[in-house]
Amino acid sequence: MSPPNRQDVPQISKELGIHRSTLYQWRSNWRLRSEMVLETAGFNATELSS
């Protein structure tokens, strides 16, 4: 699902026996968290605490 070993969700689902919807949800959550890290990277301690 993510580099360096990017595989598509259906393939991972089949290999690991994890339902596709679960994998799509995990991927969505990962993307949201990654975006938050990038957006807050330049914040100071005061900005992060609010």
ModelCIF file with pLDDT and N, C-alpha, C, O atoms, coordinates in Angstrom:
data_MODEL
#
_entry.id   MODEL 
#
_entity.id                         1 
_entity.type                       polymer 
_entity.pdbx_number_of_molecules   1 
#
_entity_poly.entity_id                      1 
_entity_poly.type                           'polypeptide(L)' 
_entity_poly.nstd_linkage                   no 
_entity_poly.nstd_monomer                   no 
_entity_poly.pdbx_seq_one_letter_code       MSPPNRQDVPQISKELGIHRSTLYQWRSNWRLRSEMVLETAGFNATELSS 
_entity_poly.pdbx_seq_one_letter_code_can   MSPPNRQDVPQISKELGIHRSTLYQWRSNWRLRSEMVLETAGFNATELSS 
_entity_poly.pdbx_strand_id                 A 
#
loop_
_entity_poly_seq.entity_id 
_entity_poly_seq.num 
_entity_poly_seq.mon_id 
_entity_poly_seq.hetero 
1 1  MET n 
1 2  SER n 
1 3  PRO n 
1 4  PRO n 
1 5  ASN n 
1 6  ARG n 
1 7  GLN n 
1 8  ASP n 
1 9  VAL n 
1 10 PRO n 
1 11 GLN n 
1 12 ILE n 
1 13 SER n 
1 14 LYS n 
1 15 GLU n 
1 16 LEU n 
1 17 GLY n 
1 18 ILE n 
1 19 HIS n 
1 20 ARG n 
1 21 SER n 
1 22 THR n 
1 23 LEU n 
1 24 TYR n 
1 25 GLN n 
1 26 TRP n 
1 27 ARG n 
1 28 SER n 
1 29 ASN n 
1 30 TRP n 
1 31 ARG n 
1 32 LEU n 
1 33 ARG n 
1 34 SER n 
1 35 GLU n 
1 36 MET n 
1 37 VAL n 
1 38 LEU n 
1 39 GLU n 
1 40 THR n 
1 41 ALA n 
1 42 GLY n 
1 43 PHE n 
1 44 ASN n 
1 45 ALA n 
1 46 THR n 
1 47 GLU n 
1 48 LEU n 
1 49 SER n 
1 50 SER n 
#
_struct_asym.id          A 
_struct_asym.entity_id   1 
#
loop_
_ma_qa_metric.id 
_ma_qa_metric.mode 
_ma_qa_metric.name 
_ma_qa_metric.software_group_id 
_ma_qa_metric.type 
1 global pLDDT . pLDDT 
2 local  pLDDT . pLDDT 
#
_ma_qa_metric_global.metric_id      1 
_ma_qa_metric_global.metric_value   85.16 
_ma_qa_metric_global.model_id       1 
_ma_qa_metric_global.ordinal_id     1 
#
loop_
_ma_qa_metric_local.label_asym_id 
_ma_qa_metric_local.label_comp_id 
_ma_qa_metric_local.label_seq_id 
_ma_qa_metric_local.metric_id 
_ma_qa_metric_local.metric_value 
_ma_qa_metric_local.model_id 
_ma_qa_metric_local.ordinal_id 
A MET 1  2 61.00 1 1  
A SER 2  2 61.00 1 2  
A PRO 3  2 60.00 1 3  
A PRO 4  2 64.00 1 4  
A ASN 5  2 72.00 1 5  
A ARG 6  2 81.00 1 6  
A GLN 7  2 86.00 1 7  
A ASP 8  2 90.00 1 8  
A VAL 9  2 92.00 1 9  
A PRO 10 2 93.00 1 10 
A GLN 11 2 93.00 1 11 
A ILE 12 2 92.00 1 12 
A SER 13 2 94.00 1 13 
A LYS 14 2 95.00 1 14 
A GLU 15 2 94.00 1 15 
A LEU 16 2 94.00 1 16 
A GLY 17 2 96.00 1 17 
A ILE 18 2 95.00 1 18 
A HIS 19 2 96.00 1 19 
A ARG 20 2 95.00 1 20 
A SER 21 2 96.00 1 21 
A THR 22 2 95.00 1 22 
A LEU 23 2 93.00 1 23 
A TYR 24 2 93.00 1 24 
A GLN 25 2 94.00 1 25 
A TRP 26 2 91.00 1 26 
A ARG 27 2 88.00 1 27 
A SER 28 2 89.00 1 28 
A ASN 29 2 88.00 1 29 
A TRP 30 2 86.00 1 30 
A ARG 31 2 83.00 1 31 
A LEU 32 2 81.00 1 32 
A ARG 33 2 81.00 1 33 
A SER 34 2 78.00 1 34 
A GLU 35 2 79.00 1 35 
A MET 36 2 79.00 1 36 
A VAL 37 2 77.00 1 37 
A LEU 38 2 78.00 1 38 
A GLU 39 2 80.00 1 39 
A THR 40 2 83.00 1 40 
A ALA 41 2 84.00 1 41 
A GLY 42 2 86.00 1 42 
A PHE 43 2 88.00 1 43 
A ASN 44 2 88.00 1 44 
A ALA 45 2 88.00 1 45 
A THR 46 2 88.00 1 46 
A GLU 47 2 85.00 1 47 
A LEU 48 2 81.00 1 48 
A SER 49 2 83.00 1 49 
A SER 50 2 71.00 1 50 
#
loop_
_atom_site.group_PDB 
_atom_site.id 
_atom_site.type_symbol 
_atom_site.label_atom_id 
_atom_site.label_alt_id 
_atom_site.label_comp_id 
_atom_site.label_asym_id 
_atom_site.label_entity_id 
_atom_site.label_seq_id 
_atom_site.pdbx_PDB_ins_code 
_atom_site.Cartn_x 
_atom_site.Cartn_y 
_atom_site.Cartn_z 
_atom_site.occupancy 
_atom_site.B_iso_or_equiv 
_atom_site.pdbx_formal_charge 
_atom_site.auth_seq_id 
_atom_site.auth_comp_id 
_atom_site.auth_asym_id 
_atom_site.auth_atom_id 
_atom_site.pdbx_PDB_model_num 
ATOM 1   N N  . MET A 1 1  ? 0.816   -1.186  0.000  1.00 61.00 ? 1  MET A N  1 
ATOM 2   C CA . MET A 1 1  ? 0.000   0.000   0.000  1.00 61.00 ? 1  MET A CA 1 
ATOM 3   C C  . MET A 1 1  ? 0.858   1.247   0.000  1.00 61.00 ? 1  MET A C  1 
ATOM 4   O O  . MET A 1 1  ? 0.418   2.299   -0.465 1.00 61.00 ? 1  MET A O  1 
ATOM 5   N N  . SER A 1 2  ? 2.055   1.152   0.504  1.00 61.00 ? 2  SER A N  1 
ATOM 6   C CA . SER A 1 2  ? 2.923   2.320   0.489  1.00 61.00 ? 2  SER A CA 1 
ATOM 7   C C  . SER A 1 2  ? 4.327   1.894   0.076  1.00 61.00 ? 2  SER A C  1 
ATOM 8   O O  . SER A 1 2  ? 4.693   0.727   0.209  1.00 61.00 ? 2  SER A O  1 
ATOM 9   N N  . PRO A 1 3  ? 5.105   2.841   -0.422 1.00 60.00 ? 3  PRO A N  1 
ATOM 10  C CA . PRO A 1 3  ? 6.458   2.514   -0.875 1.00 60.00 ? 3  PRO A CA 1 
ATOM 11  C C  . PRO A 1 3  ? 7.295   1.942   0.245  1.00 60.00 ? 3  PRO A C  1 
ATOM 12  O O  . PRO A 1 3  ? 6.974   2.216   1.402  1.00 60.00 ? 3  PRO A O  1 
ATOM 13  N N  . PRO A 1 4  ? 8.305   1.198   0.013  1.00 64.00 ? 4  PRO A N  1 
ATOM 14  C CA . PRO A 1 4  ? 8.870   0.850   -1.290 1.00 64.00 ? 4  PRO A CA 1 
ATOM 15  C C  . PRO A 1 4  ? 8.244   -0.396  -1.924 1.00 64.00 ? 4  PRO A C  1 
ATOM 16  O O  . PRO A 1 4  ? 8.520   -0.688  -3.087 1.00 64.00 ? 4  PRO A O  1 
ATOM 17  N N  . ASN A 1 5  ? 7.423   -1.127  -1.200 1.00 72.00 ? 5  ASN A N  1 
ATOM 18  C CA . ASN A 1 5  ? 6.856   -2.377  -1.726 1.00 72.00 ? 5  ASN A CA 1 
ATOM 19  C C  . ASN A 1 5  ? 5.387   -2.209  -2.059 1.00 72.00 ? 5  ASN A C  1 
ATOM 20  O O  . ASN A 1 5  ? 4.551   -2.994  -1.612 1.00 72.00 ? 5  ASN A O  1 
ATOM 21  N N  . ARG A 1 6  ? 5.073   -1.206  -2.829 1.00 81.00 ? 6  ARG A N  1 
ATOM 22  C CA . ARG A 1 6  ? 3.678   -0.873  -3.109 1.00 81.00 ? 6  ARG A CA 1 
ATOM 23  C C  . ARG A 1 6  ? 2.955   -2.038  -3.785 1.00 81.00 ? 6  ARG A C  1 
ATOM 24  O O  . ARG A 1 6  ? 3.342   -2.496  -4.860 1.00 81.00 ? 6  ARG A O  1 
ATOM 25  N N  . GLN A 1 7  ? 1.903   -2.498  -3.127 1.00 86.00 ? 7  GLN A N  1 
ATOM 26  C CA . GLN A 1 7  ? 1.027   -3.529  -3.659 1.00 86.00 ? 7  GLN A CA 1 
ATOM 27  C C  . GLN A 1 7  ? -0.392  -2.991  -3.596 1.00 86.00 ? 7  GLN A C  1 
ATOM 28  O O  . GLN A 1 7  ? -0.700  -2.126  -2.776 1.00 86.00 ? 7  GLN A O  1 
ATOM 29  N N  . ASP A 1 8  ? -1.253  -3.501  -4.462 1.00 90.00 ? 8  ASP A N  1 
ATOM 30  C CA . ASP A 1 8  ? -2.624  -3.020  -4.406 1.00 90.00 ? 8  ASP A CA 1 
ATOM 31  C C  . ASP A 1 8  ? -3.394  -3.723  -3.297 1.00 90.00 ? 8  ASP A C  1 
ATOM 32  O O  . ASP A 1 8  ? -3.038  -4.822  -2.871 1.00 90.00 ? 8  ASP A O  1 
ATOM 33  N N  . VAL A 1 9  ? -4.452  -3.070  -2.840 1.00 92.00 ? 9  VAL A N  1 
ATOM 34  C CA . VAL A 1 9  ? -5.236  -3.560  -1.706 1.00 92.00 ? 9  VAL A CA 1 
ATOM 35  C C  . VAL A 1 9  ? -5.791  -4.964  -1.952 1.00 92.00 ? 9  VAL A C  1 
ATOM 36  O O  . VAL A 1 9  ? -5.678  -5.813  -1.067 1.00 92.00 ? 9  VAL A O  1 
ATOM 37  N N  . PRO A 1 10 ? -6.388  -5.246  -3.121 1.00 93.00 ? 10 PRO A N  1 
ATOM 38  C CA . PRO A 1 10 ? -6.905  -6.604  -3.325 1.00 93.00 ? 10 PRO A CA 1 
ATOM 39  C C  . PRO A 1 10 ? -5.831  -7.693  -3.196 1.00 93.00 ? 10 PRO A C  1 
ATOM 40  O O  . PRO A 1 10 ? -6.098  -8.779  -2.682 1.00 93.00 ? 10 PRO A O  1 
ATOM 41  N N  . GLN A 1 11 ? -4.635  -7.397  -3.660 1.00 93.00 ? 11 GLN A N  1 
ATOM 42  C CA . GLN A 1 11 ? -3.542  -8.372  -3.565 1.00 93.00 ? 11 GLN A CA 1 
ATOM 43  C C  . GLN A 1 11 ? -3.151  -8.599  -2.099 1.00 93.00 ? 11 GLN A C  1 
ATOM 44  O O  . GLN A 1 11 ? -2.975  -9.741  -1.674 1.00 93.00 ? 11 GLN A O  1 
ATOM 45  N N  . ILE A 1 12 ? -3.017  -7.537  -1.345 1.00 92.00 ? 12 ILE A N  1 
ATOM 46  C CA . ILE A 1 12 ? -2.667  -7.651  0.074  1.00 92.00 ? 12 ILE A CA 1 
ATOM 47  C C  . ILE A 1 12 ? -3.769  -8.391  0.824  1.00 92.00 ? 12 ILE A C  1 
ATOM 48  O O  . ILE A 1 12 ? -3.494  -9.240  1.671  1.00 92.00 ? 12 ILE A O  1 
ATOM 49  N N  . SER A 1 13 ? -5.014  -8.062  0.506  1.00 94.00 ? 13 SER A N  1 
ATOM 50  C CA . SER A 1 13 ? -6.155  -8.708  1.143  1.00 94.00 ? 13 SER A CA 1 
ATOM 51  C C  . SER A 1 13 ? -6.114  -10.222 0.933  1.00 94.00 ? 13 SER A C  1 
ATOM 52  O O  . SER A 1 13 ? -6.325  -11.000 1.863  1.00 94.00 ? 13 SER A O  1 
ATOM 53  N N  . LYS A 1 14 ? -5.843  -10.610 -0.285 1.00 95.00 ? 14 LYS A N  1 
ATOM 54  C CA . LYS A 1 14 ? -5.789  -12.036 -0.610 1.00 95.00 ? 14 LYS A CA 1 
ATOM 55  C C  . LYS A 1 14 ? -4.616  -12.721 0.092  1.00 95.00 ? 14 LYS A C  1 
ATOM 56  O O  . LYS A 1 14 ? -4.772  -13.809 0.646  1.00 95.00 ? 14 LYS A O  1 
ATOM 57  N N  . GLU A 1 15 ? -3.451  -12.088 0.068  1.00 94.00 ? 15 GLU A N  1 
ATOM 58  C CA . GLU A 1 15 ? -2.246  -12.681 0.670  1.00 94.00 ? 15 GLU A CA 1 
ATOM 59  C C  . GLU A 1 15 ? -2.360  -12.826 2.182  1.00 94.00 ? 15 GLU A C  1 
ATOM 60  O O  . GLU A 1 15 ? -1.934  -13.834 2.745  1.00 94.00 ? 15 GLU A O  1 
ATOM 61  N N  . LEU A 1 16 ? -2.935  -11.824 2.839  1.00 94.00 ? 16 LEU A N  1 
ATOM 62  C CA . LEU A 1 16 ? -2.957  -11.813 4.300  1.00 94.00 ? 16 LEU A CA 1 
ATOM 63  C C  . LEU A 1 16 ? -4.282  -12.249 4.911  1.00 94.00 ? 16 LEU A C  1 
ATOM 64  O O  . LEU A 1 16 ? -4.365  -12.491 6.115  1.00 94.00 ? 16 LEU A O  1 
ATOM 65  N N  . GLY A 1 17 ? -5.315  -12.349 4.085  1.00 96.00 ? 17 GLY A N  1 
ATOM 66  C CA . GLY A 1 17 ? -6.620  -12.740 4.605  1.00 96.00 ? 17 GLY A CA 1 
ATOM 67  C C  . GLY A 1 17 ? -7.297  -11.653 5.417  1.00 96.00 ? 17 GLY A C  1 
ATOM 68  O O  . GLY A 1 17 ? -8.090  -11.939 6.314  1.00 96.00 ? 17 GLY A O  1 
ATOM 69  N N  . ILE A 1 18 ? -6.982  -10.401 5.100  1.00 95.00 ? 18 ILE A N  1 
ATOM 70  C CA . ILE A 1 18 ? -7.593  -9.253  5.769  1.00 95.00 ? 18 ILE A CA 1 
ATOM 71  C C  . ILE A 1 18 ? -8.598  -8.644  4.798  1.00 95.00 ? 18 ILE A C  1 
ATOM 72  O O  . ILE A 1 18 ? -8.279  -8.425  3.629  1.00 95.00 ? 18 ILE A O  1 
ATOM 73  N N  . HIS A 1 19 ? -9.802  -8.373  5.274  1.00 96.00 ? 19 HIS A N  1 
ATOM 74  C CA . HIS A 1 19 ? -10.857 -7.850  4.405  1.00 96.00 ? 19 HIS A CA 1 
ATOM 75  C C  . HIS A 1 19 ? -10.421 -6.534  3.766  1.00 96.00 ? 19 HIS A C  1 
ATOM 76  O O  . HIS A 1 19 ? -9.758  -5.711  4.397  1.00 96.00 ? 19 HIS A O  1 
ATOM 77  N N  . ARG A 1 20 ? -10.800 -6.354  2.516  1.00 95.00 ? 20 ARG A N  1 
ATOM 78  C CA . ARG A 1 20 ? -10.420 -5.149  1.771  1.00 95.00 ? 20 ARG A CA 1 
ATOM 79  C C  . ARG A 1 20 ? -10.850 -3.870  2.478  1.00 95.00 ? 20 ARG A C  1 
ATOM 80  O O  . ARG A 1 20 ? -10.089 -2.903  2.528  1.00 95.00 ? 20 ARG A O  1 
ATOM 81  N N  . SER A 1 21 ? -12.063 -3.856  3.025  1.00 96.00 ? 21 SER A N  1 
ATOM 82  C CA . SER A 1 21 ? -12.540 -2.629  3.673  1.00 96.00 ? 21 SER A CA 1 
ATOM 83  C C  . SER A 1 21 ? -11.663 -2.251  4.861  1.00 96.00 ? 21 SER A C  1 
ATOM 84  O O  . SER A 1 21 ? -11.460 -1.068  5.136  1.00 96.00 ? 21 SER A O  1 
ATOM 85  N N  . THR A 1 22 ? -11.145 -3.251  5.564  1.00 95.00 ? 22 THR A N  1 
ATOM 86  C CA . THR A 1 22 ? -10.239 -2.988  6.687  1.00 95.00 ? 22 THR A CA 1 
ATOM 87  C C  . THR A 1 22 ? -8.960  -2.338  6.177  1.00 95.00 ? 22 THR A C  1 
ATOM 88  O O  . THR A 1 22 ? -8.484  -1.358  6.749  1.00 95.00 ? 22 THR A O  1 
ATOM 89  N N  . LEU A 1 23 ? -8.412  -2.884  5.111  1.00 93.00 ? 23 LEU A N  1 
ATOM 90  C CA . LEU A 1 23 ? -7.179  -2.323  4.549  1.00 93.00 ? 23 LEU A CA 1 
ATOM 91  C C  . LEU A 1 23 ? -7.387  -0.907  4.024  1.00 93.00 ? 23 LEU A C  1 
ATOM 92  O O  . LEU A 1 23 ? -6.535  -0.040  4.217  1.00 93.00 ? 23 LEU A O  1 
ATOM 93  N N  . TYR A 1 24 ? -8.516  -0.672  3.363  1.00 93.00 ? 24 TYR A N  1 
ATOM 94  C CA . TYR A 1 24 ? -8.793  0.678   2.877  1.00 93.00 ? 24 TYR A CA 1 
ATOM 95  C C  . TYR A 1 24 ? -8.925  1.667   4.039  1.00 93.00 ? 24 TYR A C  1 
ATOM 96  O O  . TYR A 1 24 ? -8.474  2.808   3.937  1.00 93.00 ? 24 TYR A O  1 
ATOM 97  N N  . GLN A 1 25 ? -9.538  1.233   5.136  1.00 94.00 ? 25 GLN A N  1 
ATOM 98  C CA . GLN A 1 25 ? -9.676  2.104   6.310  1.00 94.00 ? 25 GLN A CA 1 
ATOM 99  C C  . GLN A 1 25 ? -8.311  2.400   6.927  1.00 94.00 ? 25 GLN A C  1 
ATOM 100 O O  . GLN A 1 25 ? -8.023  3.538   7.295  1.00 94.00 ? 25 GLN A O  1 
ATOM 101 N N  . TRP A 1 26 ? -7.474  1.369   7.038  1.00 91.00 ? 26 TRP A N  1 
ATOM 102 C CA . TRP A 1 26 ? -6.124  1.577   7.573  1.00 91.00 ? 26 TRP A CA 1 
ATOM 103 C C  . TRP A 1 26 ? -5.353  2.562   6.706  1.00 91.00 ? 26 TRP A C  1 
ATOM 104 O O  . TRP A 1 26 ? -4.663  3.443   7.218  1.00 91.00 ? 26 TRP A O  1 
ATOM 105 N N  . ARG A 1 27 ? -5.474  2.406   5.377  1.00 88.00 ? 27 ARG A N  1 
ATOM 106 C CA . ARG A 1 27 ? -4.755  3.293   4.461  1.00 88.00 ? 27 ARG A CA 1 
ATOM 107 C C  . ARG A 1 27 ? -5.257  4.722   4.613  1.00 88.00 ? 27 ARG A C  1 
ATOM 108 O O  . ARG A 1 27 ? -4.459  5.660   4.622  1.00 88.00 ? 27 ARG A O  1 
ATOM 109 N N  . SER A 1 28 ? -6.548  4.897   4.731  1.00 89.00 ? 28 SER A N  1 
ATOM 110 C CA . SER A 1 28 ? -7.130  6.225   4.907  1.00 89.00 ? 28 SER A CA 1 
ATOM 111 C C  . SER A 1 28 ? -6.633  6.872   6.199  1.00 89.00 ? 28 SER A C  1 
ATOM 112 O O  . SER A 1 28 ? -6.250  8.041   6.204  1.00 89.00 ? 28 SER A O  1 
ATOM 113 N N  . ASN A 1 29 ? -6.640  6.112   7.285  1.00 88.00 ? 29 ASN A N  1 
ATOM 114 C CA . ASN A 1 29 ? -6.147  6.629   8.571  1.00 88.00 ? 29 ASN A CA 1 
ATOM 115 C C  . ASN A 1 29 ? -4.679  7.004   8.491  1.00 88.00 ? 29 ASN A C  1 
ATOM 116 O O  . ASN A 1 29 ? -4.267  8.031   9.029  1.00 88.00 ? 29 ASN A O  1 
ATOM 117 N N  . TRP A 1 30 ? -3.888  6.176   7.821  1.00 86.00 ? 30 TRP A N  1 
ATOM 118 C CA . TRP A 1 30 ? -2.451  6.446   7.677  1.00 86.00 ? 30 TRP A CA 1 
ATOM 119 C C  . TRP A 1 30 ? -2.234  7.743   6.906  1.00 86.00 ? 30 TRP A C  1 
ATOM 120 O O  . TRP A 1 30 ? -1.382  8.553   7.270  1.00 86.00 ? 30 TRP A O  1 
ATOM 121 N N  . ARG A 1 31 ? -3.004  7.935   5.844  1.00 83.00 ? 31 ARG A N  1 
ATOM 122 C CA . ARG A 1 31 ? -2.852  9.150   5.042  1.00 83.00 ? 31 ARG A CA 1 
ATOM 123 C C  . ARG A 1 31 ? -3.218  10.390  5.843  1.00 83.00 ? 31 ARG A C  1 
ATOM 124 O O  . ARG A 1 31 ? -2.536  11.410  5.750  1.00 83.00 ? 31 ARG A O  1 
ATOM 125 N N  . LEU A 1 32 ? -4.291  10.314  6.629  1.00 81.00 ? 32 LEU A N  1 
ATOM 126 C CA . LEU A 1 32 ? -4.693  11.457  7.450  1.00 81.00 ? 32 LEU A CA 1 
ATOM 127 C C  . LEU A 1 32 ? -3.631  11.792  8.478  1.00 81.00 ? 32 LEU A C  1 
ATOM 128 O O  . LEU A 1 32 ? -3.315  12.964  8.686  1.00 81.00 ? 32 LEU A O  1 
ATOM 129 N N  . ARG A 1 33 ? -3.083  10.786  9.115  1.00 81.00 ? 33 ARG A N  1 
ATOM 130 C CA . ARG A 1 33 ? -2.045  11.027  10.132 1.00 81.00 ? 33 ARG A CA 1 
ATOM 131 C C  . ARG A 1 33 ? -0.786  11.605  9.499  1.00 81.00 ? 33 ARG A C  1 
ATOM 132 O O  . ARG A 1 33 ? -0.164  12.508  10.060 1.00 81.00 ? 33 ARG A O  1 
ATOM 133 N N  . SER A 1 34 ? -0.409  11.087  8.331  1.00 78.00 ? 34 SER A N  1 
ATOM 134 C CA . SER A 1 34 ? 0.775   11.601  7.638  1.00 78.00 ? 34 SER A CA 1 
ATOM 135 C C  . SER A 1 34 ? 0.584   13.061  7.279  1.00 78.00 ? 34 SER A C  1 
ATOM 136 O O  . SER A 1 34 ? 1.513   13.861  7.393  1.00 78.00 ? 34 SER A O  1 
ATOM 137 N N  . GLU A 1 35 ? -0.616  13.410  6.845  1.00 79.00 ? 35 GLU A N  1 
ATOM 138 C CA . GLU A 1 35 ? -0.911  14.792  6.480  1.00 79.00 ? 35 GLU A CA 1 
ATOM 139 C C  . GLU A 1 35 ? -0.811  15.693  7.699  1.00 79.00 ? 35 GLU A C  1 
ATOM 140 O O  . GLU A 1 35 ? -0.293  16.806  7.604  1.00 79.00 ? 35 GLU A O  1 
ATOM 141 N N  . MET A 1 36 ? -1.302  15.225  8.853  1.00 79.00 ? 36 MET A N  1 
ATOM 142 C CA . MET A 1 36 ? -1.235  16.036  10.073 1.00 79.00 ? 36 MET A CA 1 
ATOM 143 C C  . MET A 1 36 ? 0.206   16.278  10.490 1.00 79.00 ? 36 MET A C  1 
ATOM 144 O O  . MET A 1 36 ? 0.543   17.370  10.946 1.00 79.00 ? 36 MET A O  1 
ATOM 145 N N  . VAL A 1 37 ? 1.046   15.286  10.340 1.00 77.00 ? 37 VAL A N  1 
ATOM 146 C CA . VAL A 1 37 ? 2.458   15.439  10.693 1.00 77.00 ? 37 VAL A CA 1 
ATOM 147 C C  . VAL A 1 37 ? 3.097   16.507  9.825  1.00 77.00 ? 37 VAL A C  1 
ATOM 148 O O  . VAL A 1 37 ? 3.833   17.359  10.323 1.00 77.00 ? 37 VAL A O  1 
ATOM 149 N N  . LEU A 1 38 ? 2.821   16.467  8.528  1.00 78.00 ? 38 LEU A N  1 
ATOM 150 C CA . LEU A 1 38 ? 3.394   17.465  7.632  1.00 78.00 ? 38 LEU A CA 1 
ATOM 151 C C  . LEU A 1 38 ? 2.886   18.870  7.946  1.00 78.00 ? 38 LEU A C  1 
ATOM 152 O O  . LEU A 1 38 ? 3.653   19.832  7.915  1.00 78.00 ? 38 LEU A O  1 
ATOM 153 N N  . GLU A 1 39 ? 1.609   18.984  8.247  1.00 80.00 ? 39 GLU A N  1 
ATOM 154 C CA . GLU A 1 39 ? 1.032   20.297  8.525  1.00 80.00 ? 39 GLU A CA 1 
ATOM 155 C C  . GLU A 1 39 ? 1.544   20.890  9.823  1.00 80.00 ? 39 GLU A C  1 
ATOM 156 O O  . GLU A 1 39 ? 1.638   22.112  9.939  1.00 80.00 ? 39 GLU A O  1 
ATOM 157 N N  . THR A 1 40 ? 1.873   20.071  10.790 1.00 83.00 ? 40 THR A N  1 
ATOM 158 C CA . THR A 1 40 ? 2.309   20.572  12.091 1.00 83.00 ? 40 THR A CA 1 
ATOM 159 C C  . THR A 1 40 ? 3.827   20.552  12.274 1.00 83.00 ? 40 THR A C  1 
ATOM 160 O O  . THR A 1 40 ? 4.321   20.904  13.344 1.00 83.00 ? 40 THR A O  1 
ATOM 161 N N  . ALA A 1 41 ? 4.555   20.153  11.266 1.00 84.00 ? 41 ALA A N  1 
ATOM 162 C CA . ALA A 1 41 ? 6.010   20.022  11.387 1.00 84.00 ? 41 ALA A CA 1 
ATOM 163 C C  . ALA A 1 41 ? 6.688   21.321  11.816 1.00 84.00 ? 41 ALA A C  1 
ATOM 164 O O  . ALA A 1 41 ? 7.665   21.282  12.563 1.00 84.00 ? 41 ALA A O  1 
ATOM 165 N N  . GLY A 1 42 ? 6.197   22.454  11.366 1.00 86.00 ? 42 GLY A N  1 
ATOM 166 C CA . GLY A 1 42 ? 6.830   23.722  11.696 1.00 86.00 ? 42 GLY A CA 1 
ATOM 167 C C  . GLY A 1 42 ? 6.262   24.419  12.921 1.00 86.00 ? 42 GLY A C  1 
ATOM 168 O O  . GLY A 1 42 ? 6.684   25.529  13.245 1.00 86.00 ? 42 GLY A O  1 
ATOM 169 N N  . PHE A 1 43 ? 5.322   23.797  13.603 1.00 88.00 ? 43 PHE A N  1 
ATOM 170 C CA . PHE A 1 43 ? 4.692   24.411  14.766 1.00 88.00 ? 43 PHE A CA 1 
ATOM 171 C C  . PHE A 1 43 ? 5.634   24.384  15.965 1.00 88.00 ? 43 PHE A C  1 
ATOM 172 O O  . PHE A 1 43 ? 6.433   23.460  16.124 1.00 88.00 ? 43 PHE A O  1 
ATOM 173 N N  . ASN A 1 44 ? 5.528   25.410  16.803 1.00 88.00 ? 44 ASN A N  1 
ATOM 174 C CA . ASN A 1 44 ? 6.277   25.411  18.059 1.00 88.00 ? 44 ASN A CA 1 
ATOM 175 C C  . ASN A 1 44 ? 5.415   24.751  19.149 1.00 88.00 ? 44 ASN A C  1 
ATOM 176 O O  . ASN A 1 44 ? 4.286   24.344  18.878 1.00 88.00 ? 44 ASN A O  1 
ATOM 177 N N  . ALA A 1 45 ? 5.932   24.646  20.353 1.00 88.00 ? 45 ALA A N  1 
ATOM 178 C CA . ALA A 1 45 ? 5.237   23.952  21.440 1.00 88.00 ? 45 ALA A CA 1 
ATOM 179 C C  . ALA A 1 45 ? 3.890   24.606  21.768 1.00 88.00 ? 45 ALA A C  1 
ATOM 180 O O  . ALA A 1 45 ? 2.920   23.905  22.057 1.00 88.00 ? 45 ALA A O  1 
ATOM 181 N N  . THR A 1 46 ? 3.822   25.932  21.726 1.00 88.00 ? 46 THR A N  1 
ATOM 182 C CA . THR A 1 46 ? 2.567   26.625  22.029 1.00 88.00 ? 46 THR A CA 1 
ATOM 183 C C  . THR A 1 46 ? 1.509   26.322  20.969 1.00 88.00 ? 46 THR A C  1 
ATOM 184 O O  . THR A 1 46 ? 0.348   26.075  21.297 1.00 88.00 ? 46 THR A O  1 
ATOM 185 N N  . GLU A 1 47 ? 1.906   26.341  19.719 1.00 85.00 ? 47 GLU A N  1 
ATOM 186 C CA . GLU A 1 47 ? 0.970   26.064  18.638 1.00 85.00 ? 47 GLU A CA 1 
ATOM 187 C C  . GLU A 1 47 ? 0.486   24.600  18.684 1.00 85.00 ? 47 GLU A C  1 
ATOM 188 O O  . GLU A 1 47 ? -0.673  24.316  18.382 1.00 85.00 ? 47 GLU A O  1 
ATOM 189 N N  . LEU A 1 48 ? 1.365   23.701  19.054 1.00 81.00 ? 48 LEU A N  1 
ATOM 190 C CA . LEU A 1 48 ? 0.992   22.287  19.115 1.00 81.00 ? 48 LEU A CA 1 
ATOM 191 C C  . LEU A 1 48 ? 0.042   22.001  20.266 1.00 81.00 ? 48 LEU A C  1 
ATOM 192 O O  . LEU A 1 48 ? -0.761  21.071  20.183 1.00 81.00 ? 48 LEU A O  1 
ATOM 193 N N  . SER A 1 49 ? 0.117   22.785  21.342 1.00 83.00 ? 49 SER A N  1 
ATOM 194 C CA . SER A 1 49 ? -0.705  22.520  22.516 1.00 83.00 ? 49 SER A CA 1 
ATOM 195 C C  . SER A 1 49 ? -2.114  23.085  22.413 1.00 83.00 ? 49 SER A C  1 
ATOM 196 O O  . SER A 1 49 ? -2.970  22.759  23.235 1.00 83.00 ? 49 SER A O  1 
ATOM 197 N N  . SER A 1 50 ? -2.366  23.932  21.412 1.00 71.00 ? 50 SER A N  1 
ATOM 198 C CA . SER A 1 50 ? -3.712  24.506  21.325 1.00 71.00 ? 50 SER A CA 1 
ATOM 199 C C  . SER A 1 50 ? -4.639  23.695  20.464 1.00 71.00 ? 50 SER A C  1 
ATOM 200 O O  . SER A 1 50 ? -5.804  24.057  20.300 1.00 71.00 ? 50 SER A O  1 
#
